[in-house]
């Protein structure tokens, strides 16, 4: 009997444990399967509509008590000065509508929840201010993770934002703070600022987004003025976002470069990829962008330049971008030379950009549109004879009857761009880097520094190009032509000395020409 009672007690205990486990699992299942009836509203008077929604209220704090599943909008907040605490729960949609929606709201905190599978995750619209979006996971929304539109003085911090189409986007919004957000694997954008100024970005990590970071403006140069420091990273490389800087060199580990109202900045030997821009120039002058790789800036730009002049863009590899080089209202003396511009949708795009921008010795290869020029832009596309213009991969297809011009390595038929622009001396072969000795010459000249033309290297680059042409003629056995060019070259350098180039630079150039002549 005693043994039977023990067995009975064990059986009862086992049954009770089983029932307890079943009850717990049932409760857990019920917790996971709760679904809101339509949209939940927190009304201006503080009431929750519908009253059956899984939200507990304690004064100004509203706490989710369960997950919310909705095929409409998730939660619409119509009240100011309150906190919505997710307490680790999920607000989930069906791929449409809005997750958390604030319009014209002030001092609302949204925290500690997962917001997923809506069309847009979190929206702050129409003069929403003083709001705090923090500690949330915003994931798997069809379009936007977080949108701040026409709103100001909001804080978006410590959120994980992933697998949306767009991560965080600010539009026409100012004085917001974005900090310590982890923004990854979004289909298109990480963080994008459009016509938004005086925002502060700190310690945001953007990685594995097609365009990690970008900024644009329809409200003038001021729309680019934001405080973005190097604690912000793209694919674990710092963002360089300089405003009103002078006489500096961008660090070689930079992952994104924006220069706003800067002068005499050098950008060299960088790998700039997976952003809205490789390099962004706004109202920037007398700067040098050279020997960089701007690759795969998806639906973006290798180099985007706006209201910028007297800049030198040379020796860069610019490929697999939507736009290789885009000049917008850049009206004065930019020099674009010796770049490989390859496999972009548009190789070079000029929007209302004219007056002595010079393009020569570039290789334009297999771009869908090699050059597009709008609004009557008038620019210079070659360096004359025998220095030549640019190499165009589609030249022979367009001009099958063209022949070589006087054994110079140049085609005899100009490359037509539009009624205002043509390359008069297109190159027959891709432009190749200068011989090492002449490269060293160029480096020495650049290190000399000088006043006037040598600062943007316009005249000096033209002269060095002629040395390169002479060397090519020698390599092809055309020594008599090379001698003529070199002798004329020496006379030209002597004429330019002390007028447009420094005597030291002139001496180096003449020594180089004499060195080539001495070895004929």
Secondary structure as UniProt FT lines:
FT   HELIX           2..33
FT   STRAND          40..42
FT   TURN            44..45
FT   STRAND          48..49
FT   TURN            51..52
FT   STRAND          55..58
FT   TURN            59..60
FT   STRAND          61..64
FT   STRAND          68..69
FT   STRAND          75..77
FT   STRAND          82..85
FT   TURN            87..88
FT   STRAND          90..92
FT   STRAND          98..103
FT   STRAND          108..111
FT   STRAND          114..116
FT   STRAND          120..125
FT   STRAND          132..134
FT   STRAND          137..139
FT   STRAND          144..149
FT   STRAND          155..157
FT   STRAND          160..162
FT   STRAND          166..171
FT   STRAND          177..179
FT   STRAND          182..184
FT   STRAND          189..194
FT   STRAND          200..202
FT   STRAND          205..207
FT   STRAND          211..216
FT   HELIX           221..224
FT   STRAND          227..228
FT   TURN            230..231
FT   STRAND          233..234
FT   TURN            235..236
FT   STRAND          237..243
FT   STRAND          246..249
FT   TURN            252..253
FT   STRAND          256..260
FT   STRAND          263..268
FT   STRAND          271..273
FT   STRAND          277..282
FT   STRAND          288..290
FT   STRAND          293..295
FT   TURN            298..299
FT   STRAND          301..306
FT   STRAND          312..314
FT   STRAND          317..319
FT   STRAND          323..328
FT   STRAND          335..337
FT   STRAND          340..342
FT   STRAND          346..351
FT   STRAND          358..360
FT   STRAND          363..365
FT   STRAND          369..374
FT   TURN            375..376
FT   TURN            385..387
FT   STRAND          391..392
FT   TURN            393..394
FT   HELIX           395..398
FT   TURN            400..401
FT   TURN            406..407
FT   STRAND          410..411
FT   STRAND          415..418
FT   TURN            419..420
FT   STRAND          421..423
FT   TURN            424..425
FT   HELIX           436..448
FT   HELIX           452..455
FT   TURN            456..457
FT   HELIX           458..475
FT   TURN            476..477
FT   HELIX           479..496
FT   TURN            498..500
FT   HELIX           503..518
//
